[in-house]
Amino acid sequence: QKLSLILTFTNEIGLSLLKGRLFVLKVILKECFF
């Protein structure tokens, strides 16, 4: 039970980090091209 909770938690962190990176990439692209 605890293990699945930890896995879900780390998965959420991974997704939020990925979204953050995508957001940063979009901002960088906008800065470069506009």
C-alpha positions in Angstrom: 0.0 0.0 0.0 2.7 2.4 1.0 4.8 1.6 -2.1 2.0 2.4 -4.5 1.5 5.7 -2.7 5.1 6.6 -3.1 5.1 5.6 -6.8 2.0 7.7 -7.4 3.7 10.6 -5.6 6.9 10.4 -7.6 4.9 10.0 -10.8 3.0 13.3 -10.0 6.3 15.1 -9.3 7.7 13.7 -12.6 4.7 14.9 -14.5 4.8 18.4 -12.9 8.5 18.7 -13.7 7.9 17.6 -17.3 5.1 20.2 -17.6 7.4 22.8 -16.1 10.2 22.0 -18.6 7.7 22.1 -21.5 6.5 25.5 -20.3 10.1 26.8 -20.1 10.8 25.5 -23.6 7.8 27.3 -24.9 8.9 30.5 -23.3 12.5 30.1 -24.7 11.1 29.5 -28.2 8.9 32.6 -27.9 11.9 34.6 -26.8 14.0 33.3 -29.7 11.5 33.7 -32.5 9.4 36.7 -31.5 
